[in-house]
């Protein structure tokens, strides 16, 4: 079974982007750890990143089309703005887990609303790169 791990804008900069908030791991570091753990769980990880909202929408559709077990979605800033992502999550049967490195509720008020979270099965936020690992553990148990 495949788990899609979809990452939104600016997450290509992980490692050097505001490390005091997001840590020093790069997205490749996270991908490597997810792949190792997925193998132990008998799963496969398909990790992607885009700075374009429409790519994320199309990848959500693709997750359903290929019968992925789950999607881990860190929509980054689109979390707080994207009705299109909310509707895409609602529009597919594939379970989506919202993931964030930081805890948006402890940050600026514009991060307190999540249009992704109100459509997702659940949310894991605030544990840095470990948020992705915890979300994978959840997906493995669906
Ligand atoms: C983020 C939180 C968002 O508010 C922010 O726009 C990001 C990253 C996180 O993983 O903590 O880009 O999704």
Backbone and ligand atoms as CSV (ligand in chain L), in Angstrom:
chain,resi,resn,atom,element,x,y,z
A,1,UNK,N,N,0.837,-1.206,0.000
A,1,UNK,CA,C,0.000,0.000,0.000
A,1,UNK,C,C,0.870,1.252,0.000
A,2,UNK,N,N,0.384,2.268,-0.702
A,2,UNK,CA,C,1.140,3.519,-0.801
A,2,UNK,C,C,0.493,4.605,0.054
A,3,UNK,N,N,1.337,5.359,0.733
A,3,UNK,CA,C,0.904,6.547,1.453
A,3,UNK,C,C,1.498,7.756,0.740
A,4,UNK,N,N,0.617,8.648,0.271
A,4,UNK,CA,C,1.088,9.888,-0.331
A,4,UNK,C,C,1.462,10.868,0.782
A,5,UNK,N,N,2.582,11.554,0.613
A,5,UNK,CA,C,2.998,12.582,1.564
A,5,UNK,C,C,3.162,13.873,0.766
A,6,UNK,N,N,2.152,14.727,0.837
A,6,UNK,CA,C,2.088,15.909,-0.022
A,6,UNK,C,C,2.440,17.160,0.775
A,7,UNK,N,N,3.331,17.941,0.193
A,7,UNK,CA,C,3.868,19.116,0.873
A,7,UNK,C,C,3.684,20.367,0.038
A,8,UNK,N,N,3.208,21.417,0.679
A,8,UNK,CA,C,2.892,22.653,-0.019
A,8,UNK,C,C,4.026,23.664,-0.029
A,9,UNK,N,N,3.670,24.922,-0.256
A,9,UNK,CA,C,4.640,25.965,-0.562
A,9,UNK,C,C,5.680,26.206,0.521
A,10,UNK,N,N,6.882,26.424,0.058
A,10,UNK,CA,C,8.051,26.781,0.871
A,10,UNK,C,C,8.636,25.604,1.660
A,11,UNK,N,N,8.005,24.464,1.587
A,11,UNK,CA,C,8.553,23.311,2.323
A,11,UNK,C,C,9.767,22.734,1.610
A,12,UNK,N,N,10.006,23.131,0.355
A,12,UNK,CA,C,11.272,22.804,-0.309
A,12,UNK,C,C,12.452,23.497,0.387
A,13,UNK,N,N,12.161,24.517,1.182
A,13,UNK,CA,C,13.227,25.268,1.869
A,13,UNK,C,C,13.530,24.727,3.261
A,14,UNK,N,N,12.846,23.656,3.648
A,14,UNK,CA,C,13.084,23.103,4.995
A,14,UNK,C,C,14.558,22.818,5.192
A,15,UNK,N,N,15.021,23.099,6.419
A,15,UNK,CA,C,16.444,22.929,6.727
A,15,UNK,C,C,17.088,24.290,6.901
A,16,UNK,N,N,16.708,25.222,6.014
A,16,UNK,CA,C,17.262,26.578,6.120
A,16,UNK,C,C,16.177,27.612,6.389
A,17,UNK,N,N,14.924,27.229,6.234
A,17,UNK,CA,C,13.810,28.152,6.408
A,17,UNK,C,C,13.442,28.260,7.889
A,18,UNK,N,N,13.585,29.446,8.464
A,18,UNK,CA,C,13.206,29.678,9.874
A,18,UNK,C,C,13.446,28.432,10.744
A,19,UNK,N,N,14.701,28.001,10.861
A,19,UNK,CA,C,14.973,26.740,11.573
A,19,UNK,C,C,14.518,26.759,13.031
A,20,UNK,N,N,14.420,27.963,13.618
A,20,UNK,CA,C,13.964,28.037,15.022
A,20,UNK,C,C,12.503,27.607,15.128
A,21,UNK,N,N,11.770,27.677,14.007
A,21,UNK,CA,C,10.368,27.222,14.003
A,21,UNK,C,C,10.264,25.821,13.410
A,22,UNK,N,N,10.966,25.595,12.297
A,22,UNK,CA,C,10.733,24.365,11.531
A,22,UNK,C,C,11.831,23.315,11.680
A,23,UNK,N,N,12.909,23.660,12.415
A,23,UNK,CA,C,13.978,22.689,12.629
A,23,UNK,C,C,14.987,22.660,11.492
A,24,UNK,N,N,15.964,21.782,11.618
A,24,UNK,CA,C,17.086,21.733,10.669
A,24,UNK,C,C,16.969,20.592,9.663
A,25,UNK,N,N,16.003,19.732,9.834
A,25,UNK,CA,C,15.837,18.633,8.867
A,25,UNK,C,C,15.347,19.182,7.529
A,26,UNK,N,N,15.895,18.642,6.450
A,26,UNK,CA,C,15.384,18.977,5.122
A,26,UNK,C,C,14.236,18.032,4.790
A,27,UNK,N,N,13.513,18.366,3.724
A,27,UNK,CA,C,12.415,17.486,3.307
A,27,UNK,C,C,12.980,16.121,2.877
A,28,UNK,N,N,14.179,16.117,2.303
A,28,UNK,CA,C,14.827,14.841,1.942
A,28,UNK,C,C,15.142,14.006,3.183
A,29,UNK,N,N,15.594,14.670,4.250
A,29,UNK,CA,C,15.855,13.944,5.511
A,29,UNK,C,C,14.567,13.272,5.991
A,30,UNK,N,N,13.483,14.038,5.956
A,30,UNK,CA,C,12.192,13.513,6.425
A,30,UNK,C,C,11.752,12.367,5.517
A,31,UNK,N,N,11.922,12.555,4.211
A,31,UNK,CA,C,11.529,11.506,3.252
A,31,UNK,C,C,12.277,10.207,3.550
A,32,UNK,N,N,13.565,10.312,3.834
A,32,UNK,CA,C,14.373,9.121,4.108
A,32,UNK,C,C,13.858,8.368,5.322
A,33,UNK,N,N,13.562,9.115,6.371
A,33,UNK,CA,C,13.075,8.466,7.606
A,33,UNK,C,C,11.698,7.854,7.405
A,34,UNK,N,N,10.849,8.564,6.655
A,34,UNK,CA,C,9.510,8.017,6.378
A,34,UNK,C,C,9.618,6.730,5.574
A,35,UNK,N,N,10.523,6.728,4.583
A,35,UNK,CA,C,10.679,5.528,3.752
A,35,UNK,C,C,11.150,4.339,4.583
A,36,UNK,N,N,12.108,4.588,5.489
A,36,UNK,CA,C,12.615,3.505,6.338
A,36,UNK,C,C,11.495,2.922,7.195
A,37,UNK,N,N,10.735,3.802,7.823
A,37,UNK,CA,C,9.665,3.328,8.714
A,37,UNK,C,C,8.544,2.669,7.899
A,38,UNK,N,N,8.247,3.238,6.726
A,38,UNK,CA,C,7.200,2.662,5.878
A,38,UNK,C,C,7.561,1.232,5.508
A,39,UNK,N,N,8.830,1.007,5.183
A,39,UNK,CA,C,9.279,-0.343,4.820
A,39,UNK,C,C,9.001,-1.309,5.978
A,40,UNK,N,N,9.323,-0.880,7.188
A,40,UNK,CA,C,9.059,-1.736,8.364
A,40,UNK,C,C,7.575,-2.046,8.520
A,41,UNK,N,N,6.754,-1.093,8.102
A,41,UNK,CA,C,5.296,-1.246,8.259
A,41,UNK,C,C,4.662,-1.928,7.048
A,42,UNK,N,N,5.500,-2.265,6.074
A,42,UNK,CA,C,4.975,-2.898,4.869
A,42,UNK,C,C,4.265,-1.922,3.951
A,43,UNK,N,N,4.662,-0.652,4.018
A,43,UNK,CA,C,4.052,0.387,3.189
A,43,UNK,C,C,5.110,1.006,2.288
A,44,UNK,N,N,4.606,1.803,1.334
A,44,UNK,CA,C,5.468,2.571,0.442
A,44,UNK,C,C,5.075,4.027,0.577
A,45,UNK,N,N,6.069,4.916,0.532
A,45,UNK,CA,C,5.804,6.347,0.647
A,45,UNK,C,C,6.061,7.019,-0.694
A,46,UNK,N,N,5.137,7.879,-1.111
A,46,UNK,CA,C,5.316,8.689,-2.322
A,46,UNK,C,C,5.273,10.152,-1.876
A,47,UNK,N,N,6.462,10.741,-1.681
A,47,UNK,CA,C,6.548,12.098,-1.131
A,47,UNK,C,C,6.766,13.123,-2.238
A,48,UNK,N,N,5.945,14.160,-2.233
A,48,UNK,CA,C,6.027,15.212,-3.249
A,48,UNK,C,C,5.903,16.580,-2.588
A,49,UNK,N,N,6.426,17.584,-3.297
A,49,UNK,CA,C,6.313,18.980,-2.822
A,49,UNK,C,C,6.004,19.873,-4.003
A,50,UNK,N,N,5.109,20.829,-3.789
A,50,UNK,CA,C,4.867,21.835,-4.822
A,50,UNK,C,C,4.538,23.169,-4.188
A,51,UNK,N,N,4.919,24.222,-4.888
A,51,UNK,CA,C,4.551,25.575,-4.463
A,51,UNK,C,C,3.251,26.030,-5.113
A,52,UNK,N,N,2.598,25.120,-5.847
A,52,UNK,CA,C,1.402,25.459,-6.624
A,52,UNK,C,C,0.178,24.719,-6.084
A,53,UNK,N,N,-0.819,25.480,-5.741
A,53,UNK,CA,C,-2.040,24.926,-5.133
A,53,UNK,C,C,-2.670,23.838,-5.998
A,54,UNK,N,N,-2.753,24.093,-7.317
A,54,UNK,CA,C,-3.417,23.141,-8.208
A,54,UNK,C,C,-2.726,21.788,-8.267
A,55,UNK,N,N,-1.407,21.785,-8.123
A,55,UNK,CA,C,-0.703,20.487,-8.084
A,55,UNK,C,C,-1.179,19.666,-6.893
A,56,UNK,N,N,-1.339,20.339,-5.766
A,56,UNK,CA,C,-1.776,19.624,-4.556
A,56,UNK,C,C,-3.186,19.077,-4.758
A,57,UNK,N,N,-4.051,19.870,-5.389
A,57,UNK,CA,C,-5.422,19.411,-5.681
A,57,UNK,C,C,-5.364,18.167,-6.566
A,58,UNK,N,N,-4.561,18.213,-7.620
A,58,UNK,CA,C,-4.502,17.079,-8.554
A,58,UNK,C,C,-3.884,15.845,-7.904
A,59,UNK,N,N,-2.921,16.049,-7.016
A,59,UNK,CA,C,-2.313,14.898,-6.335
A,59,UNK,C,C,-3.304,14.240,-5.372
A,60,UNK,N,N,-4.180,15.054,-4.774
A,60,UNK,CA,C,-5.236,14.463,-3.921
A,60,UNK,C,C,-6.153,13.585,-4.770
A,61,UNK,N,N,-6.531,14.062,-5.952
A,61,UNK,CA,C,-7.364,13.245,-6.853
A,61,UNK,C,C,-6.629,11.964,-7.228
A,62,UNK,N,N,-5.334,12.107,-7.513
A,62,UNK,CA,C,-4.530,10.950,-7.920
A,62,UNK,C,C,-4.446,9.917,-6.793
A,63,UNK,N,N,-4.374,10.396,-5.559
A,63,UNK,CA,C,-4.301,9.470,-4.413
A,63,UNK,C,C,-5.504,8.538,-4.427
A,64,UNK,N,N,-6.669,9.106,-4.695
A,64,UNK,CA,C,-7.863,8.250,-4.775
A,64,UNK,C,C,-7.799,7.341,-6.004
A,65,UNK,N,N,-7.367,7.896,-7.142
A,65,UNK,CA,C,-7.347,7.136,-8.399
A,65,UNK,C,C,-6.442,5.902,-8.283
A,66,UNK,N,N,-5.335,6.026,-7.556
A,66,UNK,CA,C,-4.421,4.879,-7.424
A,66,UNK,C,C,-4.701,4.080,-6.153
A,67,UNK,N,N,-5.763,4.452,-5.457
A,67,UNK,CA,C,-6.190,3.716,-4.257
A,67,UNK,C,C,-5.124,3.738,-3.161
A,68,UNK,N,N,-4.532,4.915,-2.978
A,68,UNK,CA,C,-3.572,5.076,-1.878
A,68,UNK,C,C,-4.264,4.793,-0.554
A,69,UNK,N,N,-3.492,4.296,0.413
A,69,UNK,CA,C,-4.077,3.989,1.721
A,69,UNK,C,C,-4.469,5.273,2.462
A,70,UNK,N,N,-3.636,6.303,2.312
A,70,UNK,CA,C,-3.876,7.560,3.027
A,70,UNK,C,C,-3.005,8.641,2.407
A,71,UNK,N,N,-3.355,9.876,2.716
A,71,UNK,CA,C,-2.526,11.022,2.345
A,71,UNK,C,C,-2.116,11.742,3.631
A,72,UNK,N,N,-0.820,11.986,3.788
A,72,UNK,CA,C,-0.347,12.916,4.810
A,72,UNK,C,C,-0.164,14.238,4.098
A,73,UNK,N,N,-0.869,15.263,4.540
A,73,UNK,CA,C,-0.866,16.540,3.825
A,73,UNK,C,C,-0.386,17.662,4.725
A,74,UNK,N,N,0.795,18.212,4.389
A,74,UNK,CA,C,1.209,19.486,4.977
A,74,UNK,C,C,1.027,20.533,3.890
A,75,UNK,N,N,-0.123,21.180,3.915
A,75,UNK,CA,C,-0.456,22.147,2.863
A,75,UNK,C,C,0.221,23.489,3.104
A,76,UNK,N,N,1.010,23.589,4.189
A,76,UNK,CA,C,1.743,24.824,4.515
A,76,UNK,C,C,0.773,26.009,4.500
A,77,UNK,N,N,1.146,27.112,3.876
A,77,UNK,CA,C,0.302,28.322,3.965
A,77,UNK,C,C,-1.078,28.125,3.338
A,78,UNK,N,N,-1.184,27.217,2.368
A,78,UNK,CA,C,-2.509,26.973,1.760
A,78,UNK,C,C,-3.501,26.379,2.761
A,79,UNK,N,N,-2.978,25.818,3.841
A,79,UNK,CA,C,-3.838,25.327,4.928
A,79,UNK,C,C,-4.869,26.373,5.331
A,80,UNK,N,N,-4.402,27.610,5.354
A,80,UNK,CA,C,-5.191,28.681,5.958
A,80,UNK,C,C,-6.018,29.451,4.939
A,81,UNK,N,N,-5.883,29.094,3.664
A,81,UNK,CA,C,-6.540,29.897,2.612
A,81,UNK,C,C,-7.327,29.082,1.602
A,82,UNK,N,N,-7.075,27.778,1.500
A,82,UNK,CA,C,-7.491,27.083,0.277
A,82,UNK,C,C,-8.822,26.345,0.405
A,83,UNK,N,N,-9.879,26.961,-0.126
A,83,UNK,CA,C,-11.163,26.264,-0.255
A,83,UNK,C,C,-11.006,25.113,-1.247
A,84,UNK,N,N,-10.150,25.281,-2.249
A,84,UNK,CA,C,-9.937,24.221,-3.245
A,84,UNK,C,C,-9.378,22.952,-2.600
A,85,UNK,N,N,-8.458,23.095,-1.672
A,85,UNK,CA,C,-7.930,21.910,-0.982
A,85,UNK,C,C,-8.973,21.310,-0.043
A,86,UNK,N,N,-9.716,22.152,0.644
A,86,UNK,CA,C,-10.813,21.661,1.500
A,86,UNK,C,C,-11.772,20.813,0.670
A,87,UNK,N,N,-12.172,21.350,-0.490
A,87,UNK,CA,C,-13.138,20.644,-1.340
A,87,UNK,C,C,-12.538,19.359,-1.918
A,88,UNK,N,N,-11.253,19.389,-2.266
A,88,UNK,CA,C,-10.606,18.194,-2.822
A,88,UNK,C,C,-10.575,17.075,-1.774
A,89,UNK,N,N,-10.280,17.433,-0.527
A,89,UNK,CA,C,-10.245,16.424,0.556
A,89,UNK,C,C,-11.641,15.842,0.762
A,90,UNK,N,N,-12.642,16.739,0.762
A,90,UNK,CA,C,-14.035,16.284,0.910
A,90,UNK,C,C,-14.469,15.412,-0.270
A,91,UNK,N,N,-13.864,15.684,-1.425
A,91,UNK,CA,C,-14.301,15.048,-2.659
A,91,UNK,C,C,-13.732,13.663,-2.897
A,92,UNK,N,N,-12.759,13.265,-2.084
A,92,UNK,CA,C,-12.163,11.921,-2.246
A,92,UNK,C,C,-12.465,11.081,-1.006
A,93,UNK,N,N,-12.428,9.770,-1.218
A,93,UNK,CA,C,-12.693,8.866,-0.080
A,93,UNK,C,C,-11.412,8.547,0.681
A,94,UNK,N,N,-10.273,8.760,0.039
A,94,UNK,CA,C,-8.979,8.481,0.676
A,94,UNK,C,C,-8.837,9.317,1.961
A,95,UNK,N,N,-8.509,8.678,3.082
A,95,UNK,CA,C,-8.349,9.462,4.307
A,95,UNK,C,C,-7.131,10.380,4.244
A,96,UNK,N,N,-7.322,11.606,4.696
A,96,UNK,CA,C,-6.255,12.606,4.686
A,96,UNK,C,C,-5.936,13.003,6.124
A,97,UNK,N,N,-4.654,12.947,6.453
A,97,UNK,CA,C,-4.190,13.397,7.771
A,97,UNK,C,C,-3.453,14.722,7.588
A,98,UNK,N,N,-3.932,15.748,8.247
A,98,UNK,CA,C,-3.272,17.060,8.211
A,98,UNK,C,C,-2.023,17.002,9.086
A,99,UNK,N,N,-0.925,17.490,8.544
A,99,UNK,CA,C,0.364,17.465,9.266
A,99,UNK,C,C,0.960,18.869,9.280
A,100,UNK,N,N,1.499,19.248,10.431
A,100,UNK,CA,C,2.302,20.476,10.513
A,100,UNK,C,C,3.504,20.239,11.412
A,101,UNK,N,N,4.617,20.833,11.028
A,101,UNK,CA,C,5.819,20.804,11.866
A,101,UNK,C,C,5.599,21.621,13.134
A,102,UNK,N,N,5.132,22.852,12.941
A,102,UNK,CA,C,4.865,23.741,14.069
A,102,UNK,C,C,3.433,23.532,14.553
A,103,UNK,N,N,3.099,24.149,15.679
A,103,UNK,CA,C,1.718,24.148,16.148
A,103,UNK,C,C,1.101,25.497,15.781
A,104,UNK,N,N,0.304,25.528,14.703
A,104,UNK,CA,C,-0.209,26.816,14.215
A,104,UNK,C,C,-1.028,27.565,15.263
A,105,UNK,N,N,-1.598,26.859,16.226
A,105,UNK,CA,C,-2.443,27.531,17.231
A,105,UNK,C,C,-1.642,28.395,18.186
A,106,UNK,N,N,-0.335,28.156,18.264
A,106,UNK,CA,C,0.512,28.966,19.157
A,106,UNK,C,C,1.126,30.144,18.407
A,107,UNK,N,N,0.756,30.313,17.135
A,107,UNK,CA,C,1.414,31.311,16.294
A,107,UNK,C,C,0.454,32.449,15.916
A,108,UNK,N,N,0.723,33.143,14.827
A,108,UNK,CA,C,-0.104,34.292,14.450
A,108,UNK,C,C,-1.564,33.870,14.268
A,109,UNK,N,N,-2.477,34.823,14.500
A,109,UNK,CA,C,-3.903,34.474,14.448
A,109,UNK,C,C,-4.323,34.010,13.052
A,110,UNK,N,N,-3.622,34.466,11.995
A,110,UNK,CA,C,-4.017,34.017,10.651
A,110,UNK,C,C,-3.735,32.532,10.431
A,111,UNK,N,N,-2.995,31.927,11.363
A,111,UNK,CA,C,-2.753,30.477,11.244
A,111,UNK,C,C,-3.730,29.657,12.091
A,112,UNK,N,N,-4.649,30.321,12.762
A,112,UNK,CA,C,-5.525,29.586,13.686
A,112,UNK,C,C,-6.678,28.884,12.978
A,113,UNK,N,N,-6.966,29.318,11.750
A,113,UNK,CA,C,-8.008,28.642,10.966
A,113,UNK,C,C,-7.338,27.685,9.999
A,114,UNK,N,N,-7.863,26.449,9.931
A,114,UNK,CA,C,-7.359,25.479,8.955
A,114,UNK,C,C,-8.508,24.964,8.101
A,115,UNK,N,N,-8.480,25.305,6.833
A,115,UNK,CA,C,-9.488,24.793,5.894
A,115,UNK,C,C,-9.183,23.334,5.552
A,116,UNK,N,N,-7.943,22.914,5.765
A,116,UNK,CA,C,-7.573,21.499,5.583
A,116,UNK,C,C,-8.084,20.683,6.766
A,117,UNK,N,N,-7.859,21.183,7.962
A,117,UNK,CA,C,-8.220,20.441,9.171
A,117,UNK,C,C,-9.708,20.174,9.272
A,118,UNK,N,N,-10.526,21.090,8.772
A,118,UNK,CA,C,-11.983,20.925,8.858
A,118,UNK,C,C,-12.504,19.915,7.840
A,119,UNK,N,N,-11.619,19.416,6.965
A,119,UNK,CA,C,-12.014,18.359,6.022
A,119,UNK,C,C,-11.260,17.054,6.294
A,120,UNK,N,N,-10.168,17.131,7.055
A,120,UNK,CA,C,-9.281,15.961,7.247
A,120,UNK,C,C,-9.842,15.000,8.285
A,121,UNK,N,N,-9.316,13.784,8.263
A,121,UNK,CA,C,-9.679,12.778,9.272
A,121,UNK,C,C,-9.129,13.176,10.638
A,122,UNK,N,N,-7.919,13.727,10.648
A,122,UNK,CA,C,-7.302,14.161,11.898
A,122,UNK,C,C,-6.089,15.008,11.614
A,123,UNK,N,N,-5.523,15.543,12.675
A,123,UNK,CA,C,-4.402,16.485,12.542
A,123,UNK,C,C,-3.296,16.119,13.520
A,124,UNK,N,N,-2.050,16.190,13.040
A,124,UNK,CA,C,-0.894,16.065,13.927
A,124,UNK,C,C,-0.005,17.276,13.681
A,125,UNK,N,N,0.216,18.054,14.722
A,125,UNK,CA,C,0.939,19.316,14.572
A,125,UNK,C,C,1.774,19.586,15.805
A,126,UNK,N,N,2.923,20.204,15.579
A,126,UNK,CA,C,3.693,20.723,16.696
A,126,UNK,C,C,4.872,19.878,17.114
A,127,UNK,N,N,5.114,18.770,16.418
A,127,UNK,CA,C,6.185,17.858,16.830
A,127,UNK,C,C,7.359,17.856,15.857
A,128,UNK,N,N,7.491,18.926,15.077
A,128,UNK,CA,C,8.586,18.992,14.119
A,128,UNK,C,C,8.471,17.862,13.111
A,129,UNK,N,N,9.635,17.360,12.676
A,129,UNK,CA,C,9.631,16.284,11.680
A,129,UNK,C,C,8.899,15.047,12.201
A,130,UNK,N,N,8.852,14.918,13.532
A,130,UNK,CA,C,8.166,13.760,14.115
A,130,UNK,C,C,6.673,13.767,13.799
A,131,UNK,N,N,6.099,14.925,13.520
A,131,UNK,CA,C,4.667,14.969,13.157
A,131,UNK,C,C,4.393,14.036,11.968
A,132,UNK,N,N,5.306,14.035,10.991
A,132,UNK,CA,C,5.126,13.165,9.819
A,132,UNK,C,C,5.187,11.695,10.230
A,133,UNK,N,N,6.138,11.374,11.139
A,133,UNK,CA,C,6.305,9.978,11.558
A,133,UNK,C,C,5.063,9.493,12.302
A,134,UNK,N,N,4.526,10.362,13.163
A,134,UNK,CA,C,3.327,9.990,13.929
A,134,UNK,C,C,2.134,9.810,12.995
A,135,UNK,N,N,2.052,10.655,11.979
A,135,UNK,CA,C,0.948,10.531,11.014
A,135,UNK,C,C,1.072,9.225,10.230
A,136,UNK,N,N,2.304,8.834,9.911
A,136,UNK,CA,C,2.501,7.558,9.208
A,136,UNK,C,C,2.062,6.386,10.092
A,137,UNK,N,N,2.397,6.475,11.379
A,137,UNK,CA,C,1.971,5.412,12.309
A,137,UNK,C,C,0.446,5.299,12.314
A,138,UNK,N,N,-0.227,6.427,12.292
A,138,UNK,CA,C,-1.702,6.410,12.270
A,138,UNK,C,C,-2.198,5.778,10.975
A,139,UNK,N,N,-1.614,6.204,9.850
A,139,UNK,CA,C,-2.059,5.693,8.547
A,139,UNK,C,C,-1.864,4.181,8.459
A,140,UNK,N,N,-0.813,3.678,9.092
A,140,UNK,CA,C,-0.508,2.242,9.036
A,140,UNK,C,C,-1.571,1.433,9.767
A,141,UNK,N,N,-2.326,2.094,10.647
A,141,UNK,CA,C,-3.305,1.385,11.480
A,141,UNK,C,C,-4.733,1.548,10.969
A,142,UNK,N,N,-4.927,2.224,9.864
A,142,UNK,CA,C,-6.288,2.370,9.301
A,142,UNK,C,C,-6.832,1.007,8.887
L,1,LIG,C1,C,3.279,24.750,8.450
L,1,LIG,C2,C,2.494,25.817,9.221
L,1,LIG,C3,C,1.899,26.845,8.271
L,1,LIG,O1,O,1.199,27.848,9.003
L,1,LIG,C4,C,2.993,27.533,7.480
L,1,LIG,O2,O,2.432,28.401,6.513
L,1,LIG,C5,C,3.939,26.574,6.838
L,1,LIG,C6,C,4.332,25.369,7.559
L,1,LIG,C7,C,3.994,23.775,9.393
L,1,LIG,O3,O,4.339,22.682,8.938
L,1,LIG,O4,O,4.231,24.092,10.560
L,1,LIG,O5,O,4.444,26.838,5.757
L,1,LIG,O6,O,2.359,24.003,7.648
